[in-house]
Amino acid sequence: MPADVEVTPEQRIAEARPLLPRPFAAVTGWAALRWLGSAWLDGSGRRPDEELDVQLVTGGLHARPQQGFAISEERLSWTDLIDVDGLRITRPVRSVCFLMRYAAGVREAVRALDLAAYNDLVSIAEVRKYADGLGGWTGMPQLRAALELADENAWSPREVDLRLIWELDAGLPRPLCNVPIFDLRGNLIGAPDVLDLEAGVVGEYDGALHLEGAQRTRDVRREALFRGHGLEYVTMLSSDLPDPSGVVGRILAAHRRASRHDKGERTWTVQPPAWWTPTLTVDQRRALTTSQRERFLSIRRRAA
């Protein structure tokens, strides 16, 4: 390619086209999901400088290895293949299952499913149904374990991390993701990254974009609003990710404080008013009209 061509995820994916043995091979995994519009699955690794290979599956056909591409010869079905904008890819449920089966661990597999669900490319039920037909394929124990931890309403990769730390490291019941909280008159208080409904504890992730300027002002006001309604509040920072013990301690401390609150005096609820349109699941979001999606889901882009 010319030196002045920007190497975007889409450009990297498009360059797979001449590598695919014809006619029975396809782009799969994160690259197929990105080609379909995934906002978060862009080929970035955990490290800032890490770039994941574009994943190809050939159904037993041989393809010449090349740097930047990972080739799997595992079997394929014609029903798993679709053509989108001139590129053959595996359909979303097959792509997600591939990504989950070959992920570096269960948490990475959960992230793959959660982030595909963000754009409504797959639902948990669809992945579960497809996985039932895969039998003993490579990585199936990991896929099944991840299915039990997945959620369809995570708004960013770090929210997935926070939820898994909450449940797996802190050992607490699974929190709800981005569930809207209302006051007792039906006014929206906010939709925190995670909410422990029983305990009354809110958890939020604050990355670098949250540390200054207008965003920081909004975050401070938001925290004050939650606390003003008696919700305990915990913040996870990017510095917590290499060693989550610090944020685990803060989560547990918040739960101890919350245990002293009288639940009968709560001034908040997750029961929405009659006029509210729910968008917590893939099925609910798929049922929205185009104008409703723009109106009701734009908050997810701003929150991320």
Disulfide bonds with the S-S distance in Angstrom:
none
